[in-house]
Amino acid sequence: MDHIDSQSGPATAPRRRRLAPQAYIDGILAGDRVMLARAITVIESELAADMDLAQEILEAVLPRTGNSRRVGITGVPGAGKSTLIDALGMHLVEERDEKTAVLSVDPSSPLSGGSILG
């Protein structure tokens, strides 16, 4: 008999168990990309059980963002958004030795109204 995780149905992949808040916080502050990805999943979750955890992670990490910048880029298809993001990112990494991250969102997703793109 196949084991079915209590957090998933038979047709879905088993969900990872949530960690203690400090594990996410320490991982994010250490630059652990896997832990950052897991924290983003928690923060975007609409499950009531994840909301307190998400709030605790955000309250601990946001005050430590230092001189980080967030830039929003929008435009019609074909306007050159990806080209601009690539050029800007390469400039920041190669010329200014800065770290960058890109979080792409498709607000036209019919299911969620805002799918994160990989």
N, C-alpha and C positions, 0 to 999 in steps of 0.2 A: 504494500500500500504506500502510495506517495505521501510524503509529509507536506501539508499545506500550512504555511506561516499564518498565524492569526491576524496579521496585518494585511494580508493579501488574499485575493480570491484564486481559484484554480487556474484562471486564464491570465493572471498578471504575474509579473516578476515580484519576488519578495522584496518588501521595503527594508531599507537599512534601519537598524534601531537608532534612536536618537541618543546622542552623547550628552554628557554633563555640559552645562553652559561654558565652563572654564576651558574645556577641551577645544571648543570652537574658537573661543577668544584667543587662547594661546596659539592655536594653529594659524589664525588670521594674522596675528601680530608677528609671527615668525616667518610669514611669507609662504606658508604651505598652501599651494594651489588646490589640492584635493580638499583640504579642510575649508577653504574659502568657498569652493563649489558646493560642498555639503551645507555650509551656513546659508548660502544664497537659496538653496532648496528649502531650508527651514523658513527663512524670512519670507519667501514668496508663497509658502503654503497657506491655504485657506482653512486648514484643519484647526479647530479650536484648541486642540492639545499642543499645537506648535506655536501659538501666538505669544504665550508668556516667554517661551524659550527665545523666540525671535526678538522680542522686546529687550530681554536681558543681554543678548548678543550685541544688538545695536547700541544700547546705552553704554556698554563697556568699550566698544570699538570706535564709535564716532568721535568722541573727544580726543582720540589719539591720531586723527587723520592728518594732523600737521598742516603742511602746505599743499595738500592734495587739491587737484582741480577736477571738476566734472564739467564736461562739455556736451551739449546736445546738438546733434546735426540731423536736420530733416530735409526732405525734398522729394520731388516726384521721381518715379522710376527713371533711371538713365541720366539723372542730373549730375552724377559724379561723386556721390556721397562716399562710396567705398574707396574711390581713388583718392579723395581728399583725406580720409581717415588713414589710409595706408601711407601717404606722403607725410602727414603730420606725425604719425607714429614713428616712422623711420627717422625723421628729423629729431624727434625728442630722444630716441634711443641712441642714435649714432652721433649726433652733434652735441647733445646736451647731457648724455649719459644718464637719462632719466628712465624710470620704469613706467610702462604704460599697460593699460588693460582696456579692452573694448567689450562692451556689453551691447549687443545688437538686439533690438526688440522690433517685432512686426505687429504693430497695433491693429492690423486688419484681420488678425486671426479670428475666424468665425466661432471657434470653440472657447478660447480664453479671453479674447479681446486684446491680447498682448503677449504673443509667444516670444520666448527668448530664442534667438537663433545661435547655432553653434558655430 
